[in-house]
Amino acid sequence: MSLFRTELRRLAKRRFARWMTAGGLLVLVLVAAGMFLSNEKIGPEQRAAAERAAAADHQEAVRASEQDRVACERAKAEGTEFWTTDCASINPPPREAFEARWYLPSTFDFRETFGEMLIPLAAILGMVGFVVGASFVGAEWNTGGMMNLLLWRPKRLTVLLTKLGALLTGLLALALPATAAWFGSMWLIANLRGTTAGMTSGTWQSFLLTGLRGIVLALVAATVGFALASLGRHTAMALGGAIAVMVVGQVGLGILLDVAGVRFAEAWLLPTYALAWMTKTITLQDWRSCNATYTGQCEPATLDITWQHSSVLFTVGVVLFLGAALWTMRRRDIT
């Protein structure tokens, strides 16, 4: 019997993996439902309503201005205080200050918004991959299944890598349809509750590459979770390590760096690199420094974090954690 097919079957039959997958998909469904309910298609009726709302607010501002001018003149005549003594300077705002587009309801512009909607998809797939990957190998160590498996197939590294291959294959089988469904559902929402105008082949290519990077991020998270659980020989090792990194390492480190006045403190935080991986570039700003322009304005110093930086960090992390897991698998006793 093929070890790879056996591990795939074992992964598919794990109740925790099923429930975790169902939970992740449910969250995506709720996000899509929220997008559908919170947006609406803009037509002549909505534009006319926005014009009426803008005109009404302008009239209210004009009335308020007239009332302020009358109050100013009265206070000036009575010798009492008012917020200004130049009553002639109190003029109503121009009609152009109330643009109708500000009063339009929220609408889902596929070209402008869909790139951002790929980030929660990648985050949920990454979370599912990390937790399922950690439990997949952690449960084997905890229940003694790993020892029984090694009696059948005594090649330790082959067994561990086959388990990892089955995990990544299963996650890929989930991520690809989920990403395709996400594209389809957002496109449908844009048609029904927004607009799909302005889409070009270049835009589609950019979205597809972003979706691919999200899948890669989920695979990296699954590999790291798998490696951590294998190192600790328990699921809690991976989950505890993740909590420690995010709560203690990221939140605590962020506070410490901010108190210490470190420039570009976000560059030391892992979420920055995950976001840079998805968006291709993040520009950090340091408002403590001032680069004066020829007009005398203060421009903050900037630092660009790109997806190339993120790829180096993720590669080093996978090599270190997985390499350590393979080394300990080969060196430590199986008891």
N, C-alpha and C positions, 0 to 999 in steps of 0.2 A: 504494500500500500504506500502511496506517495506521502511523504511527510508534509509537503507543502499543502496538498489537498486536505490532509487531516487537520492541519492548523487552521486552514480557512474554514473548515466545517466547525471546528471548535470555537473560532471567533464568532461565526454567525449564530451559534447556539447559545452564546453567553447572554444571560438575561440582562446583566448590567449593561452590556454593549447595546442591546436592543433598546432598553429604556433610555439610555443616554442619547442614542441616535434619535429616538422619537422625541425626546425633550428638545434637542437642538432644532429639529425640523419644525416642531410646534412653535418655537420662538420665531423662526423665520416666517411662518404663516401669520403669526400675530403682527410682526413688523409690516408685512405686506398688507394686511388688513388695515392697520393704522394708516399706512400711506394712502390707501384707497379712500378711507373715510375722511381724512384730514385735507384732501385736495379736491378740487373740482375744475371742470373744464370752463375756460373763459370764453364767453361769446358776447354778442351785442347787448344782451340783458345785463350781464355782469359789468360791462364797460359803462353802460348808461347809469347803473346804480352807483358805480364808483365816481362818475362825474357829479351825480347829485350829492353824494356824501362830501366830496371835495368842496362843492359850491356851498353846502350847508355849513361846513366848518369855516369857510372863508367869511360867510355872513356873520357867524357867531364871533369870529375874531374882529370883524369890523365893528360890531356892536360893543364888544368889550373895549376896543380902542376908544370909541366915542365916549363911553362911560368913564374911562380913565382920564380923558381930556377934560370932561366936565368936572370930575372930582378934583383934578389938578387946579383948574381955574378957581373953583370954590375955595380950595385950601389956600391958594395964593391971595385971594381977596380977604379971607378971614385971618390970614397970618399964621395958619397952622402948617404943620410939616406934611410933606408928601414925598414920594420916592424920587421926584424930580421937580425942579423949579422952572424948567423950560417946557411949558405946556405945548408950545407949537411943534416940538419934536415928537410928540405922540401922534403918529400917523398909522393908519390901518395898513396891514401887510398887503402886498400886491396879490392879485389872483394867482399869478404864476407860482407863488410860494406853496400852493396847495395842489400838488400834482395828483391826477386821478389814479395813476399807477400805484400810489401808496395805499389806495383803498380797494384795490382788487383782491379777491380772495386768493388763498394759497392754491397754486397749481403745480403739477408735476411736470417739469421740463426735463424730458429724458436726456437730452444732450448735456444740460448743465448739471443735473443732479445725480444721474445714475452712477457716475464714477465714485461718488461718496457712498452710495448704497452698497458698493462692493466691499467696503470695509467691515460692516457688521457681519456680512456673510463669511468673510475670511476669519473674523474673530470667533464666530460660533463654530465653524469647522475646526479651527485650531484648538478650541477648548474641548470639543468632542474627541479630537484625535489625541490630545494630551492625556485626558482622563481615561479613555478606553485603552490607549497604549500602555499606561501605567498599570491598570487593573489586569490587562491581558497576561502580562508576564508576572506581575506581583502576586496574583492569585495562584499561579502555578507554583511559585516558591512557598507561599503560605500554606497551601494544602498538601504539599509533597508531590504534586503532579510532575514537577520537573525531575525529581529523582526517579520516578517510575518511567518517565519518557527516556531518560538517559540509559536506563537498563536495556531499552529496546534499540535506541540509537546512541551509542556511547560517545559519538563525536560532539563535544560540547559546543564548539564554535559554530558548527553546522546547524545544530539544533537552535541555538539562539538567533542566528542570522535568518534561518528559515521562518522562525516565529516573527521576526521583524518584517521579513518580506511579505508574509501573510497579512500582517497588520496593515502595512502600507498599501497592499493590493486592495484590501477591504475598504480602507479609507478612500482610496482613489475611486473605487466603485460607488461610494456614497457621494464624494465631492463632485464628480463630473456631472451626474444627473441633477444634483442639487443646484449646481451653478447654472446649468442649462435651464432648469426650471425657474431660477431667480431671474435670468435674462428674460425669459418669456413672460413671467408674471409682471415684472416692472414695465415691459413693453406694452402689455395689455392695460396696465393701470395708466400709463401715459396716454394711450389712445382714448381711454374712457374718461380720465380725470385730469388730463393735461395736454401736452403736445409732444410730438416726435419730430418737429420741424428742425431743419439744419443738420440732420444726420448725413455723414459722408462715409466713404470707405475708410478714410484715415481715422475717423472717430470710432468706427466699429473695431478697427484693428487695435486702437488704444484700449478700448474696453475689454477686448478679448485678452490682451496681454496682462491687464490688471487682474482679470479673473484668474488667469494662469498663475500669476504671482500669489494670489490668495490661496490657491490649491497647494502651491509649493510651501507656503507658510504653514499650512495645516499639516503637511507631511513632516516638516521640520519639528513642529510642536509634538507630533506623535512620536517621532524618533527620540526626542529628548525625554519625554515622559517614560517611554519604554526603557531607555538607558538608565534613568534615575531609579526606577523601580527594580531593575535588574541589579544595580549596584547595591541597593539596600535590601534586596530580596524581600521586598514588601511594597504594596501599593502606597502605604502611608509615607514611604520615603519620598516618592515623587510628589505626592500631594502636599506633604509638609514642606518639602523644598520649594515648591511653587509658591506656597503661602508666605514662606520666609523671604523669598526673593521679592515678591510683589509688595508685601506689607512692610517688612523690616528693611529690605534692601532698597526698594524703590521709593516708598513714601518717606522712610527715615532718612535715606540718603538725600532725597530731594530737599527736605527741610534743612539738613545739615549743610548742604552746598549753598542753599539760599542764605542761611545765617552767616556762613563764612564769606559770602560775597563772591563766590566763584563765577567767573564769566561763562556764559552759555551752560548753565547747570543742566539743562535738559539733554545735553549731549552725553551725559553720563547715565541716562535712564533708558532702560530697555524698550518701553513703549514708543519712544521717539524713533527708534530704528525700525520697529514694526510698522509704524505709520509711514516712515520714509520709504520702506519697501513697497507699500501699497500705492503711495502717491508719487513715487519716483524722486521727489525732492521736498525737503522741509527746510525753510529758512528760519534760523533762530536769531533773535535780536537781543542785544545787550543795551538796555536803556541807561545803564550806569555810565556808559561812555558816550561821548558826543563828537561826531565828525561834522564840523561846521562846513556848510556849503557856501558857495559864492554869494548866495542871497542872505546868508546869516542864519539859516535854519539849522536846527540840530538834527542830524541823522544818526540813528543808532548803528553800532557796529553789527555786522551780520556774519553768520556762519551757516553754510549749506551742508545739510546731511542728505546724501543721495542714496539711491537703492544699491549702488555699488558698495558703499560703506556697510550697509546692512547685510549684503551678501557675504562680505568678508567675515563679519561678526557671526552670522548664522553658520557659516562653514566651519569656523574655528570651534564654535560651541558644539556642533554635531560631532566633529572629529574628537574633541576632548571627552565628551560624555560617553559616546558610543565606544571610543577606544578604551576608556577606563572600564566600561562594562564588559567588553570582550576580554580585557586583560584579567580582570577579577574572575571571570567565568573560567578562564583557563588555569589560573593559579590557585584559587580557593577550593577547599574540599566541598563536595556536595553532601550535605548532611541534613 
